[in-house]
Structure formats: structure tokens, C-alpha cells
Amino acid sequence: MVLTKPATCAVVIAGASSASAKEPPSGTPRSPQNSSFLPPSISTFGNSISATVRLTKLHHDTVERIALVCGPHAKALHDHTAKALSVTALQADERHGFVQSKATPCWEATVLDPKSKFVVALGLGRRDETLILKLLQDAHRRVADPQSLVLFTDGLPSYATVFPRVFGVAYRPPRKHLQGRPPAVRYRIPRSLAYTQVIKHREGRRLVEVEVRLAHGRQKRVDRELEVLGYTVANTSAIERQNGTARQMTPHMHRKGLSFARRAVTRSALAHLVTLAYNWCRVNASLKRVIAEPQGKRRYEQRTPAMAIGIADRPFTLGELLVPR
């Protein structure tokens, strides 16, 4: 598969020349590959910028500059490829984080296709209605049929408020009187669209009850989608599992870790870089597929989320994705 890239993705990370690199130990082979592709690859394995500096023997400013260049490129590549996605279900959730200090929260909100495990949309900011609105609008633009799906989230009230405005069909009721203001715009939920909340009730740290609440749409549509997904009850297990993977891949998201994001631009760049690596480079064990004709001992095809959703035919490396052709 020839991966087409947007014209704005003119990223050359080989600019990390030997002049900006620290002198490697004697006996270490020197090649352009070390200074070009290692920093973004190492950063997506949960290593902080300081740890990447120690592993690559590059200067701290060089590693940070590479991350700041690769992050916008990863976002532009996602915008270019994640279009008209064929999905019938979505799961959304948020991961807590902060920038500079805990007084400045920076949440990562994601929308994921539970069938292919592909991250459809990503948003960063305060956990409020503005963030949820931008997140769902982004997901709406990337889905082929946004009015024929089921959304599963937690009990955050902003989702229930924003969902009809983004995915519903807008209409204006007829006027009952000739005087006064016209009726406000309302939103109709089609029969092929539904939204379900999975609310967890806790007492301290102990989970005592899981409440499944139909917020919009029809229960028959939800039951039909659960049968397609192979679920017995509505849940957000796929997005919660991706939360754990993203925390392992992002150094700033480690629980009780010592890597802190000091600048919002670095925080955003690494988040988009990790999302790119997750979708296109990392194979997912739950996505493996039986090969029709086994090749020796190989009986399964290991797939990435991009392969499972149908926009790639093989796993890519970050070098192939970040360097222009």
C-alpha cells in the first residue's frame, strides 16, 4: 500500500545532525537512522524527553524540537487519512492529566471504534462541554454515516447535552402564533442512531454498581449493535483498555510518575504522536485474523487498528509515516 500524505506534511526529522548530538560512546555505530527515527519511536514507548536524551545521546533541545515537529505532522496525517470511516459504534472517554502543575488540568478525550480499536478523534483541554463538543464534532466529520451508529460513554452530562446537536437532525417546529419569537431549533434522533451511558457508582474506591442508561434513541438499536459487537451488556471496555495503553505510551500520563509536561505544545505534540503510533504501528492481539493458507508455523495475521478499519494493509513504522517521500 502506498500511503499518500498531505502536502503540509513536509517534515524532515533528519535535521538532528551530528553537530547537535552528544558524542556517543566508543564502539557505538553512527548512522543517520540513530538521529532521525529513534527519538519519536522511543518517546512513544513511555519514555520522557530526558530519558530519550539519555538513550539517543542527543541534546535535550534537539529531542524536544523533533517532538514538536513530529506532533503536528502526526495530526495532519490523521486528518488526511481518517475520513469516511465505516463504523457502526463508537466509545468515548477522557483521561486525566495536567500541564506545568496540577492547577492546570489537561484532559485527553478520545473517541474509539470498539470493533477495530481505531482512535477516531482526539481532543485536549479542560473537561467541560466545549471539549466534548469539539471531540464529537471531530468524530462526526470522520464517520461515513454519522446518523447510523451507537455511542457508548460514561455518565458525563456533557455527552447527553451535545449528542443531539452533533449527530441529530435539526428541525424547527411550526409556529403556533403569528406574534413573538419563532420556536427554537430542536433535534430529532433517527431510528438508526442511539446513545447509551454506562455509569459506575462507587463507594470510595470500591465499585458497587454499574448502571446502563439509554440517553437517546431506541433500545432495539442498541441491542442490535451489542449483538454485532459480541457484547452481552453495554460497556466501554474497549476505550478503557485503550486508556491504559495510552498511559503506558505517553510519559506524561503515567500514574504516580515523575515525567511532567511543562509546556502545552509539547503535551499536545506527544499526544498526537502516540495516537499515530497506536493506530498505524502497534499490532493489537485482539485484532489478529486467521490466515486462509497458513505459511509454515504462521497461522494468524497480526493487524493494527488502521488495518482493521480498512485504511492500511500492513503495519507501518514511524520512519515511513514521518519522513516525506
C-alpha positions as CSV (number, residue, x, y, z in Angstrom):
1,M,0.0,0.0,0.0
2,V,1.3,3.4,-1.0
3,L,0.4,5.8,1.8
4,T,-0.4,9.2,0.4
5,K,0.4,12.2,2.7
6,P,-0.9,15.7,2.7
7,A,1.2,18.4,1.2
8,T,1.6,20.1,4.6
9,C,3.4,17.1,6.0
10,A,6.9,18.2,4.7
11,V,8.6,17.0,7.8
12,V,12.3,16.2,7.8
13,I,13.5,15.0,11.2
14,A,16.9,14.0,9.8
15,G,17.9,17.6,10.7
16,A,19.2,16.3,14.0
17,S,22.7,16.4,12.8
18,S,25.8,15.2,14.5
19,A,26.7,18.8,15.5
20,S,23.7,18.8,17.9
21,A,24.2,15.3,19.1
22,K,26.3,14.3,22.1
23,E,29.4,12.2,21.3
24,P,28.4,8.6,21.6
25,P,30.5,6.1,23.5
26,S,33.3,4.4,21.7
27,G,32.3,1.5,19.6
28,T,28.7,2.8,19.0
29,P,27.8,2.6,15.3
30,R,27.0,6.0,13.9
31,S,24.3,6.3,11.3
32,P,21.6,8.8,10.2
33,Q,19.0,6.4,11.4
34,N,20.0,6.9,15.1
35,S,19.4,10.6,15.0
36,S,16.3,10.5,12.7
37,F,13.9,7.9,13.9
38,L,14.9,6.9,17.4
39,P,13.6,9.9,19.3
40,P,9.9,9.7,18.2
41,S,10.0,5.9,18.4
42,I,11.4,5.9,22.0
43,S,9.0,8.7,23.1
44,T,6.0,6.5,22.1
45,F,7.2,3.7,24.4
46,G,6.5,5.8,27.6
47,N,10.0,7.5,27.8
48,S,10.2,11.1,28.8
49,I,12.3,13.6,26.8
50,S,15.1,13.4,29.4
51,A,15.1,9.6,29.1
52,T,15.1,9.8,25.3
53,V,18.1,12.1,25.6
54,R,20.0,9.6,27.6
55,L,19.1,6.7,25.2
56,T,19.9,8.5,21.9
57,K,22.8,10.7,23.1
58,L,21.2,13.7,21.5
59,H,20.8,17.2,23.0
60,H,17.7,17.9,25.0
61,D,16.7,20.8,22.7
62,T,17.1,18.5,19.7
63,V,14.8,15.8,21.0
64,E,12.2,18.4,22.0
65,R,12.4,20.0,18.6
66,I,11.9,16.7,16.9
67,A,8.8,16.0,19.0
68,L,7.4,19.5,18.3
69,V,7.8,18.9,14.5
70,C,6.5,15.3,14.5
71,G,3.4,16.1,16.6
72,P,1.7,18.5,14.1
73,H,2.7,16.1,11.3
74,A,1.0,13.2,13.0
75,K,-2.1,15.3,13.4
76,A,-2.1,16.3,9.8
77,L,-1.6,12.7,8.7
78,H,-4.5,11.6,10.8
79,D,-6.7,14.4,9.3
80,H,-5.7,13.3,5.8
81,T,-6.3,9.6,6.2
82,A,-9.1,9.2,8.8
83,K,-12.0,10.1,6.5
84,A,-15.3,8.4,5.7
85,L,-14.6,5.7,8.2
86,S,-17.1,2.8,8.1
87,V,-18.1,2.4,11.8
88,T,-21.4,1.5,13.4
89,A,-20.4,2.0,17.1
90,L,-18.2,4.5,19.0
91,Q,-16.9,4.7,22.5
92,A,-15.7,7.9,24.1
93,D,-13.9,8.6,27.4
94,E,-11.4,11.1,29.0
95,R,-8.0,10.6,30.6
96,H,-6.9,13.0,33.4
97,G,-3.7,14.9,33.0
98,F,-2.2,18.4,33.6
99,V,0.4,20.8,32.2
100,Q,3.0,22.6,34.3
101,S,1.1,22.0,37.6
102,K,-1.9,20.2,38.9
103,A,-3.7,23.5,38.9
104,T,-3.7,23.4,35.1
105,P,-5.6,20.3,34.0
106,C,-5.2,19.0,30.5
107,W,-7.5,16.1,29.8
108,E,-7.2,13.8,26.8
109,A,-10.6,13.0,25.3
110,T,-10.8,10.2,22.7
111,V,-13.4,8.5,20.5
112,L,-12.7,4.9,19.5
113,D,-14.2,2.4,17.2
114,P,-14.7,-0.7,19.5
115,K,-14.6,-3.1,16.6
116,S,-11.3,-2.1,15.0
117,K,-9.8,-0.3,18.1
118,F,-9.0,2.7,15.9
119,V,-8.8,6.1,17.6
120,V,-11.2,8.2,15.5
121,A,-10.8,11.6,17.3
122,L,-8.6,13.1,19.9
123,G,-9.0,16.4,21.9
124,L,-7.1,18.0,24.7
125,G,-8.2,20.7,27.2
126,R,-10.3,21.2,30.2
127,R,-13.0,18.6,30.9
128,D,-16.0,20.7,30.0
129,E,-18.8,20.9,27.4
130,T,-16.5,22.8,25.0
131,L,-14.0,19.9,24.8
132,I,-16.8,17.3,24.4
133,L,-18.4,19.4,21.6
134,K,-15.2,19.7,19.7
135,L,-14.5,16.0,20.2
136,L,-17.8,14.8,18.9
137,Q,-17.8,17.2,16.0
138,D,-14.4,15.9,15.0
139,A,-15.7,12.3,15.2
140,H,-18.8,13.3,13.2
141,R,-16.6,14.6,10.3
142,R,-14.6,11.4,10.1
143,V,-17.5,8.9,10.0
144,A,-19.1,7.8,6.8
145,D,-22.7,7.6,8.1
146,P,-22.9,9.6,11.4
147,Q,-26.6,9.0,11.7
148,S,-26.3,5.3,11.8
149,L,-24.3,4.4,14.9
150,V,-24.4,3.8,18.6
151,L,-22.3,5.9,21.1
152,F,-21.2,4.5,24.4
153,T,-19.8,6.8,27.1
154,D,-19.6,7.2,30.8
155,G,-22.0,9.3,32.8
156,L,-20.5,12.8,32.0
157,P,-23.6,15.0,31.4
158,S,-22.0,17.0,28.6
159,Y,-22.3,14.0,26.2
160,A,-26.1,13.8,26.7
161,T,-26.3,17.5,26.0
162,V,-24.1,17.7,23.0
163,F,-25.0,14.4,21.3
164,P,-28.3,15.6,19.7
165,R,-26.7,18.8,18.4
166,V,-23.9,16.9,16.7
167,F,-25.5,13.7,15.4
168,G,-29.2,14.5,15.4
169,V,-31.3,16.0,12.6
170,A,-32.1,19.7,13.2
171,Y,-35.6,21.0,12.6
172,R,-37.7,23.9,13.7
173,P,-41.2,23.3,15.0
174,P,-44.1,25.2,13.3
175,R,-45.2,28.5,14.8
176,K,-48.4,28.4,16.9
177,H,-48.9,32.1,16.9
178,L,-48.0,34.9,14.5
179,Q,-46.5,37.1,17.1
180,G,-43.4,36.5,19.2
181,R,-40.2,34.7,18.5
182,P,-40.2,31.6,16.4
183,P,-39.7,28.3,18.2
184,A,-36.1,27.3,18.9
185,V,-34.3,24.7,16.8
186,R,-34.8,21.1,18.0
187,Y,-33.0,17.9,17.1
188,R,-34.6,14.6,16.1
189,I,-32.8,11.3,16.8
190,P,-33.3,8.9,13.8
191,R,-34.1,5.2,14.5
192,S,-30.7,4.2,13.3
193,L,-29.0,6.4,16.0
194,A,-28.7,5.8,19.7
195,Y,-26.6,6.9,22.7
196,T,-26.1,4.8,25.9
197,Q,-24.4,5.9,29.1
198,V,-22.5,3.4,31.3
199,I,-22.4,4.9,34.8
200,K,-20.3,3.4,37.5
201,H,-21.3,4.0,41.1
202,R,-18.5,3.8,43.7
203,E,-18.2,3.9,47.4
204,G,-14.7,5.2,47.9
205,R,-12.5,3.1,45.6
206,R,-15.0,0.2,45.6
207,L,-17.3,-0.3,42.6
208,V,-20.7,-1.2,43.9
209,E,-23.0,-0.8,40.8
210,V,-22.9,-0.3,37.0
211,E,-25.9,1.5,35.7
212,V,-26.7,1.3,32.0
213,R,-28.9,4.2,30.9
214,L,-30.4,4.9,27.4
215,A,-30.0,8.6,26.9
216,H,-31.1,9.0,23.3
217,G,-32.6,6.7,20.7
218,R,-34.2,3.3,20.8
219,Q,-33.2,0.3,22.9
220,K,-33.7,-2.0,19.9
221,R,-31.0,-0.2,18.0
222,V,-28.6,-0.6,21.0
223,D,-29.4,-4.3,21.3
224,R,-28.8,-4.9,17.6
225,E,-25.4,-3.2,17.9
226,L,-24.4,-5.2,21.0
227,E,-25.1,-8.4,19.1
228,V,-22.8,-7.2,16.3
229,L,-20.0,-6.4,18.7
230,G,-20.5,-9.6,20.6
231,Y,-21.4,-7.9,23.9
232,T,-24.0,-9.1,26.3
233,V,-24.4,-5.7,28.1
234,A,-23.5,-2.2,27.1
235,N,-19.9,-1.3,28.3
236,T,-16.9,0.9,27.5
237,S,-14.3,-1.8,27.8
238,A,-12.5,-1.0,24.5
239,I,-11.9,2.7,25.3
240,E,-10.9,1.9,28.8
241,R,-8.4,-0.6,27.6
242,Q,-7.0,2.0,25.2
243,N,-6.8,4.4,28.1
244,G,-4.3,2.0,29.8
245,T,-2.3,1.6,26.6
246,A,-2.1,5.4,26.0
247,R,-0.9,5.9,29.6
248,Q,1.8,3.4,29.0
249,M,2.9,5.0,25.7
250,T,2.7,8.6,27.0
251,P,5.3,9.6,29.7
252,H,3.2,12.5,31.0
253,M,0.2,10.2,31.6
254,H,1.9,7.6,33.9
255,R,0.1,7.3,37.2
256,K,2.4,8.4,40.1
257,G,5.1,9.1,37.5
258,L,7.8,11.7,37.6
259,S,7.6,12.9,34.0
260,F,5.6,16.2,33.8
261,A,4.6,18.2,30.8
262,R,6.0,21.7,31.2
263,R,4.5,23.2,28.0
264,A,1.1,22.7,26.5
265,V,2.6,22.5,23.0
266,T,4.8,19.5,23.9
267,R,1.9,17.8,25.7
268,S,-0.2,18.1,22.5
269,A,2.6,17.0,20.1
270,L,3.3,13.8,22.1
271,A,-0.4,13.0,22.4
272,H,-0.9,13.1,18.6
273,L,2.4,11.2,18.0
274,V,1.3,8.5,20.4
275,T,-2.1,8.3,18.6
276,L,-0.4,7.9,15.3
277,A,1.8,5.1,16.5
278,Y,-1.1,3.3,18.2
279,N,-3.3,3.4,15.1
280,W,-0.7,2.6,12.4
281,C,2.4,0.9,14.0
282,R,1.3,-1.2,17.0
283,V,-0.4,-4.6,16.3
284,N,-3.3,-5.5,18.6
285,A,-3.6,-9.0,19.8
286,S,-7.4,-8.9,19.8
287,L,-7.4,-8.0,16.1
288,K,-5.4,-11.0,14.8
289,R,-7.1,-12.9,11.9
290,V,-6.8,-16.5,10.8
291,I,-4.8,-16.9,7.6
292,A,-6.7,-18.9,4.9
293,E,-3.5,-20.7,3.9
294,P,-1.0,-21.0,6.8
295,Q,2.6,-20.2,5.9
296,G,4.7,-22.6,7.9
297,K,4.0,-22.0,11.6
298,R,2.3,-18.7,10.9
299,R,-1.4,-19.2,11.3
300,Y,-2.6,-15.6,12.1
301,E,-2.2,-12.2,10.6
302,Q,-1.3,-9.6,13.1
303,R,-3.1,-6.3,12.4
304,T,-3.0,-2.7,13.6
305,P,-6.2,-0.7,14.1
306,A,-5.6,1.0,10.8
307,M,-5.6,-2.4,9.1
308,A,-8.7,-3.5,10.9
309,I,-10.7,-0.4,9.9
310,G,-9.6,-0.8,6.2
311,I,-7.2,2.2,5.6
312,A,-4.0,0.2,5.7
313,D,-2.8,-3.3,4.5
314,R,0.3,-3.7,6.7
315,P,1.8,-2.3,9.8
316,F,3.9,0.9,9.2
317,T,6.9,2.2,11.0
318,L,7.2,5.8,12.3
319,G,10.0,6.3,9.9
320,E,7.7,5.6,7.0
321,L,5.0,7.8,8.4
322,L,7.1,10.8,9.4
323,V,9.5,11.2,6.5
324,P,8.1,12.7,3.3
325,R,8.5,10.7,0.1
